[in-house]
Amino acid sequence: MKTTNTGSATYEGLGKSGKGHVSTGSGALSAQPYGFQTRFEDEAGTNPEELIAAAHASCFTMALSFKLAEAGHEDGSIVTSASVTLEKDDGGFTVTRSALSAKGKVPGMDQATFEKLAGEAKEGCPISKLLDTEITLETEFEG
């Protein structure tokens, strides 16, 4: 099985005064504004790190869902947030961390098993594999 997905971005003007728009091939995002102000000054719109955080949270959550199903569970819920850190360094800027925080509720499962499967999902998630940075995982479980 193989999938290819697309995204596109435009940027008009240069540097801090420039304004951009980002879209996904599916249309889920269409001409969403982004730029220096949305990235560093809390202006309305999105930014690359926010999009990476959403991608990582959704990828991990789906991977964990499949791990739980493979372990024989048919019911439950998972809520995940990701916090992606961008830091200035000598070479410009680097994404230095993606911190996942997952809350799970799976009837009939214990916390230790949930944490084990969550760790496996973190390592196996394709977006985790893509990111060349520290990836942390915090779990909260309700059986």
Disulfide bonds with the S-S distance in Angstrom:
Cys59-Cys125 2.50
